[in-house]
């Protein structure tokens, strides 16, 4: 048994007081940390006295706990944070420092993290394996009560991994890498390097799961110690599977990883498939939530890049596509192979010219700026048209009009149900 970390004689600075930051402060208080200094760019920006105090103490604290999403390069404390980079850690680090975590699964990747984590958690539950779901999926890990006989399934973002130094997953997986968060990381190389850090502290009894040959080469070049399990092909055929959601193109890779990890924990193929049937998927991820006169409404608000949206376009036909929002840096919308599937596009948000330029001369489109106008126009359109799929897959971040993808998705669903009553 390893010697557990002693928090009592350590000083901490906590940067960011959102859900994660608040969980960090509560955790440190419970573990009797010597001193805790806090700062939040939005809550404290006008408090010069507190700002100076926090800045001064960044040099003297033992650790700086950064909340996910805070970019050092955009911080008012940039110089001093870079100087103290070795002190910077994440909430995931605190969890591993505090607890003797013997069994954990950490999942990262550009797309599919939440679904894959939820899928593994569901399969484990159906097969009487105790597990807890936490991390970037929306449940701060430090809010969980630690139990020794539980497998912790953790979704880790590139932001968390960028700052993490002490995480040690028994199983770690990178689902995929595509251009995302480049405005935060600066380049695809830096973004990939943040993801690959997931394997840093693994030892020979730990396992790394990959299915991308480029990531495999990178893994081998780094001389990591974990055993590599490379998934060459999808071992699960769901062509005639009853669960419509899991037959989607976007979920093939998620199921591939979920099966490989479940198999590692001795769940056989028969039990895996049996457990899959009852998995209903997550909200805002290709969520088929409403039917109106044979027309299907899909809420895919979580699609914050075209890389995510293309799976939804690939999986449907006769599409009325609603897109728009805050585009990701260097994102491009190559819809050439999907244009026969798309009947019309409605563009919303504060960056309509970007999206119009991407699809111009390829499909019919209309700039409607907001969801309310869009849904009203669509219902007028539906009255006289054939069976259609109304797909809300923004291919962009929500921050131009909404605080997050959840708020955006809920607004879409609310408007659809409101206008369905009016046009029924």
Secondary structure, DSSP 8 states (H G I E B T S, - for coil): -------TT-EEEEE--SHHHHHHHHHHHHTT-SEEEEE-TTTSTT-HHHHHHHHHHTTT-SEEEE-TT--GGGSTTHHHHHHTGGGEE-HHHHHHHHS---SEEEEE-SSSHHHHHHHHHHHHHHTT--EEEEETTTB-GGGS---TT-EEEEE--HHHHHH-SS---SEEEE----S-SHHHHSSHHHHHHHHHGGGTT--TTSEEEE--HHHHHHHHHHT-SSEEEE--S-----TT-S-TGGGSHHHHHHHHHHHHHHHHTT--HHHHHHHHTT----TTSSEEEEEETTEEEEE-TT--SHHHHHHHHHH-SSEEEEE-SB--TT-----GGGGGGEEEEEEESS-HHHHHHHHTTTS-EEEEESHHHHHHHHHHHHTTS-S-EEEE--SSBSTTTSSSHHHHHHHHHHHHHHHHHHH-
